[in-house]
Amino acid sequence: MESFLSFLMVALITVFFVQRYKKKLEVPRARQAPAGSEVPNESASGKPKPVINASLCIGCGSCVEACPETGALELINGKAILANPKACTGHARCADVCPTCAITLAFDGVLQTTRVPRVNENFESNIDGLYIVGELGGMGLIKSAINEGKLVMDRLKQRIETEPHGPDGEVDVVIVGSGPAGLSAALSAHEFGMKYLVLEAGEIAATIRQYPRHKFLMSEPVTMPLYGKLYVADGSKETLLSEWEKIISNTGVRVQTNERVTGVRKNGGHFLVSTALREYKARYVVLAMGKRGTPRRLGVPGEDRSKVSYRLIEAETYEGKDILVVGGGDSAIEAALALTRDSRNRVTLSYRGSAFHRARDRNQTRLLEAEQQRKLCLIRNSHVVEITESTVRLSAEAHEMDIPNDFVFVLIGGESPEEFLKKTGVEIVEKSLASFSFS
């Protein structure tokens, strides 16, 4: 009997440690599988899938080419998606080649994510009276942004009519940004007779000028408050810019340009909105700044041309173009490499330094390989002097040169909108996405 009890105890202890070891292996290996590692084919429910962060994906297509499973990954509207999850075997090659680290592996069924501020169904943030609309709060659909701008002002109209007024000198609402959502909100405020301010960090329609696509989808007209139908048939940024300026001119809506908002804070029953020029009191604040935040600019003649952008997405839409990328960090290198994937593009990377110390080692290696293979032209110790319609003038080691140019991407840093939101006290969450498109 004693020997049987000893055997039973040994067996129980063995089973306990085996189960504990198996549990230790299961989730961590799949969730944290290192990029490039081969993950064994487990049961269908146990295969890790790529999770694609849409905020980081630049649409270069590296993951699609690297995936050996035909049709598993595809580029849709300039973003990578897991088009056929059943075809994915969890080999992780997509994560290994992604230049922006936008792909990780997980078991939880989420296929795409993006970081956004937390807002309720009325677009109000966790701060009472602070609303967030447009690209900053989601995926940047023009039609949705315009509709959100109108809807949030409909909501504020109700609040203004029922809530008590504040101190003298207070406006009903400060709208930050004059892009699709901001201009729609401003037109509604103008129509409702509100006391409003629209604060724009740049020139009129700066958001449109900085729009990172030379072409975009606008499949049907959208109604602008106080203006009527807006439709850009050719899908070009230049036509949209022209329409934007016409809307502002024809409606009389007021926009204060070149006044960047530096801070927003709640002070009792109202907000204090700070700019480089002064401080404003407002009952409510609508943030319609866009995801690109406040990029650092070159400060050279011609930088306001529509061909100049401060972020790259949909790299595959640029074909056979002369493209200049300015910067020496990871974002500039990744953009330049993504643009070389179309061999017909003539890509130049201009950097004011001689070595790329701020970039990750992996990006530095890939950049040097691309230079040696003559996929791009790397001009060190250089800076932009002037941007013209068809050229860019660079100064490199006391010599100036004019290079042919169709597009310029200025990727030299700046304050991200997430940093601004955190300082303001807005909560940021990571949201899963089933699908997305830009229009």
N, C-alpha and C positions, 0 to 999 in steps of 0.2 A: 504493500500500500504506500509506504514511504517513497519507494523508487518511482511509483506511478505519479505521485504528487510532484516529485522533483522534475520528472519528464514534462508534466503538464505546465509547470511554471516556466521551464525553459522554452517550451513551444509558444506560450503566450507572450513572453518577452520578445522572442524572435519575430512573431507576427507584428507586434507593436512597432518595433524599429523598422521593419520592412515597409509598413504602411506610412510611417513618418518620413522615411527616405523618399518614397514615391511621391508623396504630397509635396515635398520640398522641391522636387524636380519639375513638377507639372507647370504651374503658372509662371514662375520666374523665368524659366527657359524661354517660353513663348513670348512673354511680354518684353523681355530684355534681350532678345536674340541679337547679338552684335551684327551690324550691317555687313553683309557679304557672307555670313555663315550659312551653311546648308542646314535647314530645319527639316528633320525627318518627316515623311508623309505619315501623318497620324490619321485618325478618323476624320470624316468630313467636318465634324463639329470642332475638331481640335486643331485645324490648320490656322495658323496666324494669317491675318490679312493686312495689307498695307493701309494705314490711316494717313490720309493726305491733308495736310494743313493748307487750306486754300489761301490763307493770308501770306504764306511763304512761297507757294508755287508760282513760278514765272513762265510756265508753259514751254519749257525748252524741249521737251520730248525725250530726254535722256532715259527716263524710266521706261517709256514705251518701247524704245529700241532695245533696251537691256533685257526686257522680259521675254523669256523663251516660249511663253504660253500665248499663242496667237489670240488676240482679242480680249485678253484679260484687262489690260490697261489701254485707255484711249485718251486723246486730247479732245475735249469738248469746250468750245468757246474760250480757248486759250488756257484751260486748266486740265490737269491730269485727273482722271477719275477711274475707279475700279469698275469698268463697264460690265465685266463678267466674273463675279466673285467665285463661281464654281470652277472656273478655269485656273484660278490662282492656286499654286502649290506651296506658297509660303517660303520660297527660296531666298528672299530678301535682296536680290540683285538690284531691284528698283531703289531700295533705300541706300544701297552702296553707291550708286552713281548719281543720286540727286545732289546737285551742286548747292542747294539752299537748305539742306537738311529738313525738307518739308515732309518726308515720309518716315514713319515709324511702323512697327508691327504690333498688332494686338489681337486679342481673341473676342473683344466685346461687341463686335458687329458694327461699330462706328466706322464709316468709310471716309468721311471728310469732316474737318473741324475748322473753326475760325474763332479768334478771340474778339469778343464784342462787349460793349458796356451792357450792364443789366438794365433793362427797361420793362415796363409793364405794357398792357394792351393799348394804353394811351400815349406811349412813347416817353413816359415819365421815368426818370432814373430813380435810384434810391434816395436822392435828395429832392424833397418836396419843391415843386415849381421849376425844376431843371429838366428840360426835355432834350432828347437826342434823336435826330432824324437823318435819313439819307445814308450815304456810304459808310459813315462812321458807325452806324448801328447795324449794318448788315453787309450785303454783297454788292452794293453799288449799282443797282438797276436804275436807270434814269427815270423811267416811268414810275417806279415805286417811290423813288425819292421825291418826285414832284407831288405825288399823291399824299405822301407822309407829311410834307410841308403844309399842305392844305388841311389835312385832318387834325394836325396838332394845333393849328390856329383856330379851327372850329371849336376844339376843346377849350382853348384859352379864352375865346370869346364868351363862352358860358361862365367860366370862372371869374372873368373881369366884371361881368354883369351882376354876379351874386356875392363876390367877396369885397370887403371894404378897401378903399383906396389908402395908399401909404402917404409918406411925407412929400412936401413940395419938391419939385425937381426930379421926381421919380417918373420914369417912363413905364408904360405897360409891359413892354417886352424888348429885350435886346436879342437880336438874331446874329449869330456869329457865323459868317460865311455867306457867299452869294452864288453858290453853285446851284444845282437843280433843286435840292430841298430848301436851301436858304432863300433863293429867289421866290419860290412858290410860297413860302411862309410870309415873305415880305409883301408880295402882291396881295395875299389874303388880309394881312394887317392893314395895308393901305385901303383896301376895299371896305373893311369893317370900321375904318376911322379910328383905329387905335393910335396911341402914342408909341411909336416904335423907332428903333435904331437898328440899322444893318451895318455891322462892322466887318470890313474885308481887309485882310492883311496885305493884299496886293492891289492890282488895278481892277477895273470893272471886268467881271468874268474871268478872274485869275484862275479859278478852279477849272474852268473849261480850257484855258490856255495850258494848264499843267496836266490836262487829261492824258494818261499814259498810252492812249491808243490813237493811231492815225485813222483807224476805221473802227466803227462800232455798229452794233445791231440796233435798229429802231424800226421794228416791223409794223407799227401802226401809230397813228397820231395820238397825242396825249393833250389833255386840256390844261392849259395854264390859267390860274385864277386871274381875272381882270383883263385877260388878253385873248383867250380863245384857243383854237387848235394849234398845236406845234407839231410839225413833222419835218424830219430831215431825210429827204428821199435818198441822197447819195451816201448817207452814213459817214460823212467826213467831219472831222473836228472843226475844220475851217468854216463849214456851212453852219454848224451848230453855234460857233462863236459869233457869227454874223447875226443869227437869229436872236441870240442872247442880248446883244447890244441893241437890237431893234426893240425887243420887249421892254428893256429899261427906258429907252428913249420915248417910246409911244405911251407908256402907262404913267410916267412921272414918279415911279417908285424911287425912293431915296436910298442911296448906298454911300456910306462913308469909306472911301478907299484909303489904302496905305496906313491903316490903323490896326495893328495886330493886337489881339487880346492876349494879355500876359497872365491873367488870373481871374478866377470867378470864385467868390466866397459868399456864403449865406451870412447875413448880419441881421438877426432878429427876423422880422417879417418880410425883408426884401434882400436883394442881391447887390453886391458891389462888384462891378465888372471893371477890371483895370486894363488899361492900354498904356503904350509908351507915352501918350499925350495927356491923358487924364483918367479920372475914375467916374463911372456912371452908376446911378441907382436904378434898379429895375425890379418890378414885381415878379417877373418871370424871365427865364433865359432859355433860348432854343439854340443848341449847338448843332450846326450843320457844316462842320469843318472839312469833312472828308477824311479818308484813312491816311493820306500822305502827310498830315500834320503840317509843320512848318519846315520845309527843306532849306538847307543852306544854299544861297545863290552865288553865282560867279561875280555879279556886279559888272558885267561888260556890255558894250553896245550889241544889240541884237538878241539879247537873252529873252526878250518878251515875244519872240517869234513863236508861232504855233508849233513849229517842228521841235521845240525844246521841251523835254519832259524831265521829271525828277523821280521817276520810277518806271521800271520795265515790267510789263506783263504781256502775255501773248507773243513771246519772242518769235514763234513760227510764222507770224503774219508779215514779217519783214523779209522780203525776197529781192535779191539783186540790188541792194541799196548801199550807199556810202554812209556809214554810221560812225559817229564819234561818241565814245564813252569817256567821261571825265571822273577820275577818282582813283584811290589806291587801296580801298578797303574791300572786304568780302563782297559787298553788294555790287560794286563796280566790276570786279573781276568776274563774278558769276554772271552778270548781265552781258559782259563782253564775250565770254565763252558761249553763253546760250545763243547769242546772235551769230556766232561762227558756224552754227549747225547747218545753216543754209550756206553752202560753199560759194554761192554767187554774191553773198554780202561781202563788202569790203569794210572790215571793222578796224578802227583805230582806238587804242586806249591811251589817253593822255594822263600822266601823273606828275605832280610837281616834285616828287622825291626820286631817289635813285633805287631804293629797295622797298619792298612791300612788307614791312615789318608788322603792320596792323592786321594783315590777312592771315588766315589759317594756313598751316604748312601745306595741307592738301591742295588748297587753291593756288598757292604760289607754285607748286610743282606743275599743276595742270596749265597754269598760265605760261610758264617757261616752255613747256612742251608745245603748246599752241604757237608760241612765237617761233620756236625752232622749225616747226612744220609749216610756217608761213601762213597760218590760218588767220592771223591778225597782225597788225603793226603796232608795236609797243614803243611809245615815245616817252622816255623818262626825262625828268628835270624840265618839264614843259608846263605851260599854262595857256589858257585861251585868252586871246587879245580881242577878237571881234567875231561875231556870228552874222553872216550875210545870208541872203536867200539861197545861194547855191554853194557857198564855201564856209570854211571856218579858218580863221587866222590863228596860228599857234606861235608862241615864242619858246624856243628851245635852245638853251645855252647861248643867249645873246643873238640868236638868228631867228628871223621870222619866216614862216612858210604858210602858204594858202593850200588847203587840201579840199577836194570836192566833198560835198556833204548834203545828205538828204534829211538826216535826223541826228539830234544831239541828246544824250542822256547824261544829266548832271547828277552824279551819285556821290556827293561829298558830305553827307550827314545832315543833321538838323534835329529838331525836337520832334519826337514822335507824338501822335495824338494820345497814345496810351499813357505816356509820361504826364501830359497835361491833365488827362482825366483823373489819374491817381492823385495828383496834387489838389485837384478840385474835390476829391472825396468820392468819385464815382466808382462803383464796384465793376470789376472786369470779370467776365466768365468765358469759358471755352464752350462753344456751342457746336453740336454735331449738325451736319448738313446732309440731306438726302441727295440733293442735286442743286445746281445753280447755273445761272446764265447772266450775261451782261446785255442790257438793252437800254 
